[in-house]
Amino acid sequence: MDLFKKIPMTFEGKDYEIRVLYDDTTINVAAFLNNHPANCFRHQLKIPKNFNVKKLLRTEAVKELVEGSKKDIIEKRGEKLLKVMH
C-alpha cells in the first residue's frame, strides 16, 4: 500500500500518527504509536475497480475515517477490546 498522508495526534502525552494508506481498490486508515499499530482497529473503504482512488482520498468520506481512528484512541477502544479478549 502507498502512503497518502500522516496526521499527527497527541493524547494523554503520547504522540500518535494516523496513517492513510491506499492501493487500487482499498483505502485503509489506522493509528500508530512509536511506528507500531496503536490498536487492532482499521477503518477501510473498498473501492470498485476502474475507479480513481486518488480522487476519493481528498473527500469527506476519508476525513470521516480519520476521525473514527482518532475516536478509537480517545475512547480507548483498543484497551476495552483487550479486556474482553482476556
C-alpha positions as YAML, in Angstrom:
chain: A
units: angstrom
residues:
- id: 1
  name: MET
  ca: [0.00, 0.00, 0.00]
- id: 2
  name: ASP
  ca: [1.09, 3.55, -0.66]
- id: 3
  name: LEU
  ca: [1.08, 6.24, 1.99]
- id: 4
  name: PHE
  ca: [-1.20, 9.16, 1.21]
- id: 5
  name: LYS
  ca: [-0.93, 11.13, 4.44]
- id: 6
  name: LYS
  ca: [0.20, 11.05, 8.07]
- id: 7
  name: ILE
  ca: [-1.81, 13.04, 10.60]
- id: 8
  name: PRO
  ca: [-0.16, 13.68, 13.98]
- id: 9
  name: MET
  ca: [-2.25, 13.42, 17.14]
- id: 10
  name: THR
  ca: [-1.34, 13.77, 20.82]
- id: 11
  name: PHE
  ca: [-3.47, 12.15, 23.51]
- id: 12
  name: GLU
  ca: [-2.58, 11.70, 27.17]
- id: 13
  name: GLY
  ca: [1.00, 12.72, 26.49]
- id: 14
  name: LYS
  ca: [1.53, 10.17, 23.72]
- id: 15
  name: ASP
  ca: [2.25, 11.13, 20.11]
- id: 16
  name: TYR
  ca: [0.15, 9.09, 17.71]
- id: 17
  name: GLU
  ca: [0.11, 9.12, 13.94]
- id: 18
  name: ILE
  ca: [-2.98, 8.44, 11.85]
- id: 19
  name: ARG
  ca: [-1.91, 6.97, 8.52]
- id: 20
  name: VAL
  ca: [-4.00, 6.98, 5.36]
- id: 21
  name: LEU
  ca: [-2.82, 4.24, 3.01]
- id: 22
  name: TYR
  ca: [-4.22, 3.13, -0.32]
- id: 23
  name: ASP
  ca: [-3.92, 0.85, -3.31]
- id: 24
  name: ASP
  ca: [-6.08, 0.42, -6.42]
- id: 25
  name: THR
  ca: [-9.11, -0.94, -4.57]
- id: 26
  name: THR
  ca: [-8.74, -0.04, -0.88]
- id: 27
  name: ILE
  ca: [-8.20, 2.90, 1.43]
- id: 28
  name: ASN
  ca: [-7.01, 1.99, 4.95]
- id: 29
  name: VAL
  ca: [-6.81, 4.33, 7.93]
- id: 30
  name: ALA
  ca: [-5.02, 3.20, 11.09]
- id: 31
  name: ALA
  ca: [-3.48, 4.73, 14.20]
- id: 32
  name: PHE
  ca: [0.18, 4.16, 15.03]
- id: 33
  name: LEU
  ca: [2.20, 4.74, 18.18]
- id: 34
  name: ASN
  ca: [6.01, 4.57, 18.04]
- id: 35
  name: ASN
  ca: [5.79, 3.28, 14.47]
- id: 36
  name: HIS
  ca: [3.63, 0.29, 15.53]
- id: 37
  name: PRO
  ca: [-0.15, -0.15, 15.29]
- id: 38
  name: ALA
  ca: [-1.71, 1.63, 18.27]
- id: 39
  name: ASN
  ca: [-4.66, -0.75, 18.48]
- id: 40
  name: CYS
  ca: [-6.32, -3.51, 16.50]
- id: 41
  name: PHE
  ca: [-8.76, -1.23, 14.68]
- id: 42
  name: ARG
  ca: [-8.60, -0.32, 10.99]
- id: 43
  name: HIS
  ca: [-11.03, 1.78, 9.04]
- id: 44
  name: GLN
  ca: [-11.32, 0.64, 5.47]
- id: 45
  name: LEU
  ca: [-13.04, 1.72, 2.31]
- id: 46
  name: LYS
  ca: [-13.29, -0.79, -0.54]
- id: 47
  name: ILE
  ca: [-13.44, 0.78, -3.97]
- id: 48
  name: PRO
  ca: [-14.73, -0.73, -7.23]
- id: 49
  name: LYS
  ca: [-12.16, -1.47, -9.90]
- id: 50
  name: ASN
  ca: [-11.66, 1.20, -12.54]
- id: 51
  name: PHE
  ca: [-12.39, 3.98, -10.04]
- id: 52
  name: ASN
  ca: [-9.89, 6.78, -9.42]
- id: 53
  name: VAL
  ca: [-8.79, 6.14, -5.84]
- id: 54
  name: LYS
  ca: [-6.64, 9.27, -5.67]
- id: 55
  name: LYS
  ca: [-9.72, 11.39, -6.37]
- id: 56
  name: LEU
  ca: [-11.51, 9.79, -3.42]
- id: 57
  name: LEU
  ca: [-8.61, 10.36, -0.99]
- id: 58
  name: ARG
  ca: [-9.45, 14.07, -0.68]
- id: 59
  name: THR
  ca: [-13.13, 13.60, 0.12]
- id: 60
  name: GLU
  ca: [-15.17, 13.94, 3.29]
- id: 61
  name: ALA
  ca: [-15.58, 10.15, 3.43]
- id: 62
  name: VAL
  ca: [-11.86, 9.67, 4.08]
- id: 63
  name: LYS
  ca: [-11.83, 12.52, 6.60]
- id: 64
  name: GLU
  ca: [-14.55, 10.66, 8.50]
- id: 65
  name: LEU
  ca: [-12.41, 7.51, 8.54]
- id: 66
  name: VAL
  ca: [-9.57, 9.57, 10.03]
- id: 67
  name: GLU
  ca: [-11.91, 10.97, 12.69]
- id: 68
  name: GLY
  ca: [-13.05, 7.43, 13.51]
- id: 69
  name: SER
  ca: [-9.45, 6.37, 14.02]
- id: 70
  name: LYS
  ca: [-8.86, 9.33, 16.34]
- id: 71
  name: LYS
  ca: [-12.00, 8.45, 18.26]
- id: 72
  name: ASP
  ca: [-10.72, 4.88, 18.71]
- id: 73
  name: ILE
  ca: [-7.75, 6.35, 20.60]
- id: 74
  name: ILE
  ca: [-9.70, 8.92, 22.63]
- id: 75
  name: GLU
  ca: [-12.33, 6.38, 23.69]
- id: 76
  name: LYS
  ca: [-9.64, 3.74, 24.35]
- id: 77
  name: ARG
  ca: [-11.49, 1.19, 22.25]
- id: 78
  name: GLY
  ca: [-8.39, -0.96, 21.82]
- id: 79
  name: GLU
  ca: [-7.90, -1.23, 25.58]
- id: 80
  name: LYS
  ca: [-11.56, -2.10, 26.09]
- id: 81
  name: LEU
  ca: [-11.35, -4.83, 23.47]
- id: 82
  name: LEU
  ca: [-8.24, -6.34, 25.06]
- id: 83
  name: LYS
  ca: [-10.07, -6.57, 28.40]
- id: 84
  name: VAL
  ca: [-12.88, -8.54, 26.75]
- id: 85
  name: MET
  ca: [-10.42, -10.82, 24.96]
- id: 86
  name: HIS
  ca: [-8.67, -11.73, 28.21]
...
